Amino acid sequence: MQETKVRYSLIDGIRGISIVSMVLFHFSYDVFMVYGVSPGWYGQLPVRLWQQSICWTFILVSGLVWQWSSRSRNLRRGILLNFWGLVISLVTWIAMPGEAVWFGILTFIGCAVLFCLPLERLLNRIPPVPGILACLLLFFLFQHVQNGYLGFGSLELVRLPDFLYECRLLTPAGFPFPGFASSDYFPWLPWFFLYLTGYFLGVIFRRNSVWQAAARRPLPLLSAIGRKSIWIYLLHQPICMLICMAIFH
């Protein structure tokens, strides 16, 4: 696999939009939830949709660009993302035990990058459009695995056995043990299917010259922000908390 040398600035811009939205969301979360200004804020449907739009964008874009890098670079990227995910877990556990992050989005994306290495040959045998449809179907089917069943929305198709949730080692896979809590939890199920949706979108992108030409156009400022997304992600929450501390003493 050859590494892509062309910079698709529009993709950076989409990532930039998402990172700005994420900063605003986390600042709002700190104000309304951590400092208790409006404890019911997170439960509102528009807020939930806002949060989902951010994580969907990050995961889909990460899956889309997987094939743009060599296997060795993806290996390094996956390890680095897992390292930073571990750092975030340790820092939040020490600084804010009640808001600690376990198996957050950085850890998930890092694992997804690594999972695709042994699966690449198999994935490349699957036509991209059926692959997208199958992965989306599986994503929605497994969306309630944390609640103990497979199904669509409130429609329960299969009740999962309790022993899956009694083994703590299965918590990253989507089977949280009793009492588990994390302020940012992205298990492998169902989110890996969404990552693979992005992967198959990347296959279509690599074959579509029109999409590639359009993606070379930058979004002013946002494309530059998107290229620094990992550092903004790592630094924004401490800054948000410092601002909140200054406001709420």
Disulfide bonds with the S-S distance in Angstrom:
none
